[in-house]
Amino acid sequence: MTPLRVPPLRLSVVCPGSRAAGLAAARDALSDAGFFVTDAQLYSDLAACLTFEGAGAGLVPLTRALETGGLQLDDESRVRLAGADSRLDVQGTLALTFATGTGDLRHEKPAVPG
């Protein structure tokens, strides 16, 4: 019997604070709900995307954990979560938009002696 393939769950949140605080809150929310972060992409200090997977039973706790961490799900994400089957394993992405991002994340290069 072929396992049932479920399309990836795509979620989006807005982070009101700093990039570091938003990433930590998202990581903690996913972990607390029983999900594993399998990949991360950073887009300057404007946005990030975390890929995650785990048991669908963690979707309700994930929603609560994100909100407790100060991350606000958009309306489309709420609809997707409401329609997800909690009996199946879930793969998905969590797109984070940082409200305080400038789009110009620069790193100072240390001086090289000599």
C-alpha positions in Angstrom: 0.0 0.0 0.0 1.3 3.4 -1.0 1.6 5.9 1.9 -0.7 8.9 1.6 1.1 12.0 0.3 0.0 15.3 1.8 1.0 18.6 0.3 3.4 20.7 2.5 1.7 23.0 5.0 2.7 26.6 4.3 2.4 29.0 7.3 3.3 32.6 7.6 3.9 34.8 10.7 4.9 38.4 11.4 7.5 38.9 14.1 7.1 42.3 15.9 10.6 42.2 17.5 14.1 41.6 16.4 15.2 38.9 14.0 17.0 37.0 16.7 14.0 37.1 19.0 11.6 36.0 16.2 13.8 33.1 15.1 14.2 31.9 18.7 10.4 32.1 19.3 9.7 30.2 16.1 12.3 27.5 16.9 10.9 27.1 20.5 7.3 27.0 19.3 8.1 24.3 16.7 10.2 22.3 19.2 7.6 22.6 22.0 4.9 21.3 19.7 7.0 18.2 18.7 8.2 19.3 15.3 11.8 19.1 14.0 13.3 22.0 12.0 14.9 20.4 9.0 16.2 23.5 7.1 16.5 27.2 7.5 16.9 30.0 5.0 17.7 33.6 6.0 16.9 36.6 3.8 18.9 39.5 5.2 17.1 40.8 8.2 13.7 41.0 6.4 12.6 37.4 6.4 13.4 33.8 7.1 11.9 30.4 6.2 12.0 27.3 8.5 11.2 23.9 7.0 9.7 21.5 9.6 8.2 18.1 10.0 6.5 16.0 12.6 3.2 14.5 13.8 0.0 16.3 12.8 -1.2 16.0 16.4 1.2 18.9 17.2 -0.6 21.4 15.0 -3.0 22.7 17.7 -0.1 23.1 20.2 2.0 24.8 17.5 -0.7 27.4 17.0 -0.8 28.2 20.7 3.0 28.2 21.0 3.4 30.6 18.1 0.9 33.0 19.6 2.4 32.7 23.1 5.8 33.5 21.6 4.3 36.7 20.1 4.2 35.5 16.5 1.0 36.3 14.7 -0.3 33.8 12.1 -1.9 35.4 9.0 -5.4 34.5 8.0 -4.4 32.1 5.3 -2.3 30.2 7.7 -5.1 29.9 10.2 -7.4 28.5 7.4 -4.7 26.0 6.4 -4.2 24.9 10.0 -8.0 24.4 10.5 -8.1 22.2 7.4 -5.1 20.1 8.2 -5.6 16.4 9.1 -4.0 16.0 12.6 -3.9 12.2 12.1 -1.2 12.4 9.4 2.5 13.4 9.6 3.1 17.0 8.5 5.8 18.6 6.5 5.7 22.3 6.1 7.3 25.7 6.0 7.1 28.6 8.4 7.8 31.9 6.7 8.8 34.7 9.1 8.6 38.4 8.3 10.5 40.7 10.6 8.6 43.9 11.1 11.8 45.8 12.1 13.9 44.6 9.2 15.7 47.1 7.0 16.8 44.9 4.2 20.4 45.8 4.9 22.1 43.3 7.2 25.7 44.2 7.2 28.5 42.4 9.0 31.6 44.3 10.0 34.8 42.7 8.6 37.6 42.5 11.2 40.8 44.2 10.3 43.6 41.8 9.2 46.9 42.5 10.9 49.9 43.1 8.8 
